[in-house]
Amino acid sequence: MYSFNSTEVTQNTREDHTTERNHSMKRISKEEPQEDKEVYKLSELMTNYLASQTMLLYSEIRQSTTVDLYNSAVTAMKRLLGSTDLQTIDAGVSLPDNTYTVKLDSCITSEDTFTELCKALKVSRFEGEKLSLLIDKIDATCIGQAGLVLLLKQVICENITGLRLKYNSLHCDDFGKLAPYISKLTNLTALDLSCNAIHLYQDDSCCDSMGEVLSCLTKLERLDLSNNRIKTRLRRVIQGITNPLKYLRLVGCGLTVTDITYLTISHHCHGLRELDLSENTLGPHHRAVGQLLQNAGNNLLALDLEDCAFRDEHMSYLLKDFPCLQSLLYLNIAQHFLTETTIFDVISKFSKLNSSVALKIPYPPEYFIFESQSMEELNRYKARAYLDMLHAANITRPDNRQPLKVYPKQSEYHATYL
């Protein structure tokens, strides 16, 4: 039996957010690094292990209690009868003298971990428990609506500060069943409902339900609704959130000009530190996006506009608003079919911003014009393009500033040239 020499053990399952600047710079790549995947595996193993140890100690306590009751009965019989063939027994269990609480960020992706954690959380509330779990953040994937309801019933609501329910195949009806439990998490600062099937534009009741839930979360700072279809319903969903959001991700939400216009004039606009609008068709709404950049420019640290269907004329229009982005550290405009002239204009304008550190950008299509390119030739053209972009990024950059980091990404559109 393992015991812990500390009353609080904290397990990190998410990014370290020690400063907003460091957090913003960790988002240079959307692909999850291999080391992060290993951290998640370790996090779930740790969650499973601690839950199992809690249940093991609970079982040993029950065994010890049963043995004590038996020995008391044997002793009483000896007093009454004078003698008996029954003998007292030794439980053979060494229980810790102190009571320990383990605080952790839980990571759940398997049925086994889910089952162990639910049982451990239930017994953690029993009086006299020597080892109990206290959940601070929940990262539950592939559990489903019924499992999530069961899990949320076991936690102490006021202790939960982070909830990530990615990839749980949640639909509007499922969210309606989860809503009463999520709304009780009044200390929640981060909520991730991304990569589900909560299509708000098709269900007014679900849209209103989500708005009511979010209005109850008065400390919410981070919200991710990516890959749920919102389409004209953004105002109804987030207008009830009292304090301005600092981090908002709306990737692939089918946003319209109505949504962008609302975000531009909302109270959230001046509080946003990170904004991700990738994979929305925003090219036709580039003027609304430009107004958004003007209004949010003073506070934005990271801006993702990957695969938003911007063309040269759209990007040229947005370049006029770049001087407003003086706090911007990181910009992502990859996955666009932009000509070499436009790409180098973006690099030049972004490089001159006071805080610019890193830029994710497509390769110029002019470097991929030969149908018969071999892989060796392709890599040579990419290397040349990268060097040209680095040169353009830093040729006018003051010597007292760090070189701008450029991360070119080959667009899927370039396949037409290969």
N, C-alpha and C positions, 0 to 999 in steps of 0.2 A: 504493500500500500504506500503510495506516495503522498506526502503532505507538503504544503507550501509554507515557506518561512516569511511570507508577506501577506498582508491582508488584501492587497490589490495587485493583480497581474493584468497588464493591458496588452492585448495582442493587436498589432497593426495589420489590417487587411486592405487598406486603401493607400492612396498617395499621401506623402507627408506634406501637409499644408502649412508649414511653419511661417511662410510669408507668401503674400499674393504674387510677388514677382517670381519666386521659385516655382510656385504651382503653375503659373502661366507658361513658363518655359518648358515644363514637362509635357506640354501638349503639342510639341513640334510634329510628332507623328501620330496618326490615328491608329496605326497598327499596334496591337498590344505586344510589347517586347517579350521575348522568351523568358527573361528573368522575372517579369511581372506574372506570367502564367505559373511559374514555379512558386512564386510567393503565394498565389491564390491556392495552389495545391497544398502548400504547407499550412496556410491559414485554415483550410477545411480540416486537415489532419489534426491541427491543434484544437479546433472546435470539437471534433469528434472525441479526441482524447480527454479533454476536460469534462465533457458531458458524461463519458464512460466512467471517469474517476468519481464524479459526483454520484452516479448511480451505484457504483461499487461501495462507496463509503455508506450510502444510504442503506444498502443491503446488509452491510456489516453491523450498522447500528441496530437494524431490525433484529438481526440474529442475536446480538448482544442483549437486547431488551428481552427477547423471548427466553434466552438462557437465564437471565436474572429472575424472570417470573417463575420459571421452572424451579430454580434453586430455592427461591423463597417458599414455594409450595412444599418442596421436600423438607425444608427446615421446619415448617409449621407442622407437617405430619409427624416428624420425629418428636416434637414437643407434645403433641396430642397422644400419640400411640406409644411413646417411649422408645420404639425402635422401628425400622423399616428396611426393606431390602433395597429401596431406591437410594441412589447416590447422587450427590451434586456433581455437575459437570463444569469443565472449563471451556468457555467460548473460544479461546485461542485467538482472540481479536485484540489488537492493541490500537485503541482509538486515540486520536489527538486530544490534548487537553483543551486547546483553544478552538475558536470558531473562525473559519476563513471564508472570505468572499473573493471570488475571482471575477474581475471585471474584464470583459473582452468584446471585441468587434467580431461577430460571428459570420462565418462564410459557409453557406450551405448549397451544395449542388447535387447531393446524392440522398437517396431514401434512407440509407443507414444513418447518416449524420443528422438528417431531419428527425428521425424517430428518437435517436439518443438525446438530442437537444431538447425536444419537447418533454420527454420524461424527466430530464435533469432540471428543466425550468420549473416543472410542477413540484418536484420534491424540494426544490430550493426554497419554496415558500413555507414548508413545514416548520413548525417550531422545534428548536433544538437541533437543527441540522448543523453538522460540523463543517461541511463544505457546501457552499451555494454559489450559483452563477448569477452574475448581474450583467445583462446585455446592454451595451451602449449603442452599437450599430449593427444592423442586420443586412447581409448581402445574400439574398435567397434567389436562386436560379433554378428553373425547371421543376418547381414545386407544385404549381397550379393553384387555383383559387381556394379550393377546399383546404389544402395544406397550409396556405398562407393564413387563412382565418384561424386555424387551429394554433399556429405558431404565435400570432398576434394576441391570442387569448391568454397565452402563458406569460408574456413579458410584463414588466412593470412600466406602464406607459410613460410616466414622467422621466424615466431614465433614457429613453430612446432619442438619440440626436441625429441618426442617419438611417435611411431606409432605401435599399436598392432592390427593386423587383423586376429586374431585366430578364427577358426571355422566359416568361411564365404563361404565354399564350392567353393573356387576359383579354376578354372582350368587354363590351359595355356592361353587360349583365354581371360579369364577374367583378368589375370595379364597383358596381352598385352594392354588392355583398361585402366588399372590403371597406367601403367608405366609412361605416360607423367606427371601425377599429382604427383606421388611419387618422381620422379626425380627433381621436383621443390623444394622439402623440403631440401634445402641445409644445414640447421642447425640441421638436424636429427642426433641424437647420438645413438638411439636405434630403431631397426626395428624387428618386430616379425610377420612372415608370417606362423607360424607353424599350423599344423592340418588343412591343406587345401589339394587340390588334384593337386598341381602344379608339375607334373611329368616331370622334366627337361630332363631326359634321353630319352624321347619319342619325344621331340620337340626342334630341334636345334634353331629355331627362338626365342622361349621363353627363352631358355638358354642364347642366345646372348642378348636378351632384358633385362633380369635380370642383366647380367653382366654390361650392359651399365648404367642401373639405379643405381646400387650400386657404380659404378665409379663416379657418380655425387654427391654422399653423402660423401663429403670429411671429415666430422666430425664424421662419424659412428664409434662407439665403440662396440656396442652390436648387435649381429645378431642371430636370431633364425629361422632356416629353417626346424625344426623338422617335421617328418611325411609327408614330400614331397619327392618323390623319386628322388634322385640325381644321383646315380650310374655312376661313372667315370666322372662326369661333374663338380666336385667341383672347379677345377682349373679355368675353363671357367667362373664360377660364381663369385668367390671372388678375382681373381688375380688383377682386376682393382681397388680395394679399396686401396686408397693411403696409409693411415695410418694403422699400424697393429691393428687388432681387439683385444679387451681385453676379450670379452665374446662371446663364440661361442657355440651354441647348434645345434647338428645335430642328434637328436634322431630318430631312425627308418627311416633313409634316404637311406638304401640299399648301404652303403658305401663299396667300394672295396679297394683292395691294392693300386690301382692307386690314389684314393682320399687320403688315409692315407700317402702315399709317398709324394704327392704334399704338404700336410699340413706340413709335417716334414721339407721340404726344403724351404717353403714359408716364406715371410717376416712377416707373422702373427705369426709364431711359437714362436718367442722370445718375443712377446707382450702379449700372452694369459695369463689371470689371472684365467679364468674359462673355462673349456672345458667339454662338455657332448656328449659322443659318444654312449650312451646307445642304446640298441635294434638294434644294427648292428651286423652282423655275422663276428666278428673279430678274432675268434679263429684261423682260418687258416692263418691269417695275423699277428700273434702275434709278429713276428720278426719286422715287419714294425711299429707296435704299440710300441715296445721296443725302437726303434730308435726315435720315436716321443717323448717318455718320456725323453730320454736323451737330446734332443734338447730343449724341453720346460720346463725341470725340474726346472731350476733356478727361473722361474717366476710364475709357476702354484700355485694357492691357493686352487682350488677345481677341482676335477677330478671325473667324473661320467662314469663308465664302466659297468653299470648294464645290465644284460641279453645280454651279447656279445658272448655267446657260448664258453667261455674259459673253458678248462679242466685243470686237475692237471698239465700236462706237459707244457701247455701254461703259466699258472700262475707261475710255478717254473721258467720259462725262464724270465718272467717279473720282478720277485723278484730281479734279478740281477741288474735291473735298478732303484730300489727303492732308493739307496743312492743319486741319482741325484735329488730327489724330496724334497730338504731341505726346501723349502718354503711352502710345501703342508699342508693345514689345514684340509681338508676334502677329504676322499676317499670313493667312493661307488662302491662295486663290488658285490652287492646283485644279486639274481636270477641266481646263477651258481651252478652246481652240482660239488662241490669240496669236497674232503675227509677231514676228521678231521685234518690230518697231514698238508695238504696244508693250510687250514684255519688258523691254529695256527701259521704256518710260516708267513703268511701274517700279522697277528696281531702283532707278535714279531717284524718283520721288520718295519712295519709302526709306531709302538710305539716308536722306536728308532730315528725316524726322528725329527729334531730340532723343527719343528713347528706343528707337528701333534696334532690335537685336537679331531677329531671325525671320526669314521669309521662305515660305513654301510656294513654289511657282511651277507652271508647266514648262517643258522644253519648247523652244520655238519650233514650229512645224517645218520651217525652212531647212532644219538640220536632218529631216527625215523624208527626203524627196525621191529616193531611188528605190524602185520596187525590188531590185536584185541585191539589196544590202545583205551581206553576211552578218553574223553576230559580231564578228571582229570589227567590221566596218561600222556597225551600229554603235558599238561601245566607243569606238574612236570618235564618232560624231558627238556622242553624248559627253565624252570627256572634253572635247573642244567647246561645246556649248556651255558646259559647267565653268570652264576657265573664263570664257567670255563674260558670263554673268557675274562671276566673282570680281572680275576686273571692273565691270560697270558699277557694281555695288560699292566699291571702295575707292574708286578713282577720285571722287570729290569728297570723301569722308575725311573729317579732320583727323590729324595724326594722334590726338589725345583720346580718341574713341576706339573701342574694340572693333575689329573688322566685322562687318555684317555677315551673318551666317546665312547661306543660301542653300535651300534644299529643293532641287529640281525634281519633278516627278513626271514620268512619261505618261501622257494622257492616253486614254483609251481611243480618243479620236485619231491619234497618230497611226493607228492600225490601218487606216485607209491608205496610208502612204507606203506601207511596208509590203 
